[in-house]
Amino acid sequence: MAVCISVIIDIFIPLIKTLMKKITVFTALAGMAFALSYCNVSKKAANKAVAMNYETNVKEIIAANCSPCHFPAEGGKKEPLDSYADVTKHIDDILRRIQLNPADRGFMPNRHAKLSDSTINVLKQWKTDGLKEN
Ligand code: HEC
C-alpha cells in the first residue's frame, strides 16, 4: 500500500507539475493575445477618431469661407462648392489656391484674409485621409 501511494505520487506529481506549467503558459499566451487584440482595437478607434470627413470637418469650413460666391443658393455665380461631390472634384485646386499668398493671382478666399494654418491643415488632412464623406 505504501509503495502504491509512493508510485502514485512519483507519477502524478510531475504530471501535475507539467500540467500546471502548460496551464500557466496557456494563460500567459491567452493574456498576450487578448492584450494585443485590445491594443489593435483601441488603435483603430484612435485612427477613426482623427480621420477627417466632409460632413463633420470640411462642410462648415467651406460654408464659412467660400460663401456666398461659391454657393448658388446664396446667389453665388462662381464654381459651386456647396456639395461633397463639388468639393472633392476641386480639392486639388482648392488646396493650391488657399495656400497662395493673398496677393497672388487665383488666391482664395477671394478678397478675404488667408485661412489659418489649422484650417488649411484640416483640408489637407481630409485629402490624406481619403476624402471621406462621413
Ligand atoms: C468673394 C467671393 C469669393 C469667395 C469668398 C471665394 N471665392 Fe473662389 N472664386 C471667386 C472668383 C471671382 C473666382 C474666379 C476667378 C479665379 O478663377 O481666380 C473663383 C474661383 C475659384 C476656384 C476655381 C473654380 C474653377 O472654375 O475652376 C476655386 C477652386 C475656388 N474659387 C475656391 C474657393 C475656395 C476654396 C474658397 C473658400 C476658402 C473660395 N473660393 C472663396 C470668388 C470667391
Boltz pocket constraint, residues with backbone or C-beta under 6 A from the ligand:
constraints:
  - pocket:
      binder: B
      contacts: [[A, 61], [A, 62], [A, 65], [A, 66], [A, 67], [A, 68], [A, 69], [A, 70], [A, 78], [A, 79], [A, 81], [A, 90], [A, 93], [A, 94], [A, 97], [A, 98], [A, 105], [A, 106], [A, 107], [A, 108], [A, 109], [A, 110], [A, 111], [A, 112]]
      max_distance: 6.0
